[in-house]
C-alpha cells in the first residue's frame, strides 16, 4: 500500500466507520452493535486514527489517567493496510502523548502475541482479569 496516511488525535469517528474498520482488520469486537461502538468512541480518553483520505485505516483507542497508566483497548488496522507500519506509528503517537511516566498496558489476542514485542511491548505474566459477560 503506497497511500499517504494522515494521523489524527481525537478526531470525529462514527460508529459505522469503527465497525467497518473492526470488520476489515480481523479484530474481534462487537462490530454490529453500533450504540456500543459509539460509547467506546465517546468514552475513550485518547483516540489516534490513521486515515487514507476519507477511509479509516487504523485506530489506537486508549483509556488513561494521564499520570500512571494507560490501557490500550484497541489497536486495529485494516488488513489492506497491515504490514505498512501503521500500527507501530499509532502506538508511537500514543506513547508520545502519554509521556515517559505512564505505563502503557494492553491485553493481546492469542494471534497477536508475536506482534506486540516487535513494536516495543514486553510480555507481562502478572495480570488478572474479570471478563465481561457479553
Protein Blocks (a to p, Z undefined) as FASTA:
>chain_A
ZZdcdddehiacdfklmmmmmmmnopacdfklmmlmmmmmmmpmbdcdddehjacfbdcd
dddehlmbccdfbacddfklgonommmmmmmmmmmmnommbccdddddfklmmmmmmnop
acdfbbcddddfZZ
